[in-house]
Amino acid sequence: MSNTTKTTTAKGQKYDGFTEEERDAMKERAKELKSVRRGAKADTESEVLAKIAEMSESDRVIAERLHALIKATAPTLTPKLWYGMPAYARDGKMICFFQAAAKFKARYATLGFSDAANLDEGTMWPASYALTEITADVEARIGALLRQALS
């Protein structure tokens, strides 16, 4: 009997576990953690900007505007990489992160918030937002979410 688990999905496709994109993200996270353990004093913002520069044009445009908006609205957040994607932390705890659409072959990019973000409203609230473009209205909404997340 093999130790490899293979199942068939509802569409008849074979499922071998994590996708290549998910495995790549986990490898990126492992590198990030090793760097922290070694005490590397990296310029985390330049790492984030370099990662943004590598993105496809549509993702890069959104990520650049989002980065600028977060820096202006929440200057206390520290940019850093998280699973190889731009993220922003306070006191070492991740508050929000960007996920490029192309990285996971998704229809849209996302802006996500961790449980350290103070976005609680009742018993259910959104923790991730689809982004296809950043307009003035979207910037205003993100700004409000950031202020709430940090309150």
N, C-alpha and C positions, 0 to 999 in steps of 0.2 A: 504494500500500500504506500502511495506517495504522500509526502508531507505537503505537497502543493495543493492548495484548494482552488478548484475551478468550478464556477457555477454558471448557469445559463440565465440571462436576464429575460424579462418579459418579451423583449424584441428578438430573442434567440441569439443574442451576441454573447460571446464568452467574456467573463469578468475575471481578470487576473489580479485584482486588488487595486492599488493606487494607479492613477494615470501617470504618464510620463511627466506631465506638468506638475502634478502633485508631488511626485518623487523629487523633481528639480527644486520645488519650493522647500521641501524638507531638507534637502542638501544645503540650500542657501541658509536656512535657519541653523543648521548644525555648524556651519562656518561662522555665523554670527556669534553663536554661543561660545565656540572655541576662542574666538577673538577676545571676548569679554573675560573668559577664564584666564587667558594669558596676560590680562591686564593691559591690553593694547589701548593706547590713548588716541584712537583714530579720530579724524575730523568727520564726524558722522553726517554733518550736513553736506559736505562735499561728496560723500558716498551716496547720499540720497539723490543729489543733483546729477551725479554720474549715471545712476540707475535710471533716472527720468530721461536723460539724454539718449539712452539706449532703446527707449520705447518706440513703438510705431507712432507715426505722426498724430493720429487721432488721440491715442492715449497720452502722448507727450504733451499735447496742447492742454488737455484737461489737467494732467498732473502738475504742469508748470503753474497754471492759474490757481490750482488748489493749494500748492505749496506756498505761493505768494500770499494767498488769502489767509492761510493758517498762520504764517509768520506775522502778518499784520494784525490779525484778530486775537491770536493767542501766542504772543511772543514768549511766554514762559514755557511753552512746549518745546521739547528737544527733538529735532528730526533725527531719525535713525532708520535702518533697514530692519524689516521684520518679515521673515519668509521671503526675502529678496525684493520686497516691495516697500515703498515709502510709508513711514509710520511716524507718529508723533507721541511722545511720552512726557509725563510729568512725574518727577521723583522716581524714575525708573519703571513706572507703570504705563503701559500703552493706553492711550486715550482714543486715538483714531488712526485709521490706516486707509491707504488707497490700494485698490486691486485693479490692475490693467486688464482690459477686456482680452487683448491678444494673448496674454500670459496663459489664460485658462480657456482660450477659444470660446469666450462668452460673447453674448450679443451686446453687452454694455459693460463699462467700467463701474466699479462701486466705491463708495466711501462708507467705511464701516466704523462703528464705535464699539469699544470693549465694555465690559461690565464696570470698569473703573470710571467711565463717563457717567455723569449724573443726568441721565435722560429719562429716568423713571417717571412714568405717567400712568397711574392706576395699576392694573394688573397685566397690561400688554402695551408695548410700544415698539416702534421700528428701531433696529440697531444697525441697519445697513440700507444704503440708498443707491439706486441705479443712477448713473451719470452718463448722459450721451452728449452733453454740451454744458458749458458753464456760462449762463447768461447773468445779467444784473439781478434778476429775481432769484436765481439759484444761489448766487453769491450772498445775497441777503439772508436766505434761508440757512445756508451753511454757517454764516457768521452767527446767527441766532442759536443754532445747534451747538456751536463751539462755546459760546458764552454760557449756555445752559449746562453743557457737559462739564465745564470747569467751575460751576458755582457750588 
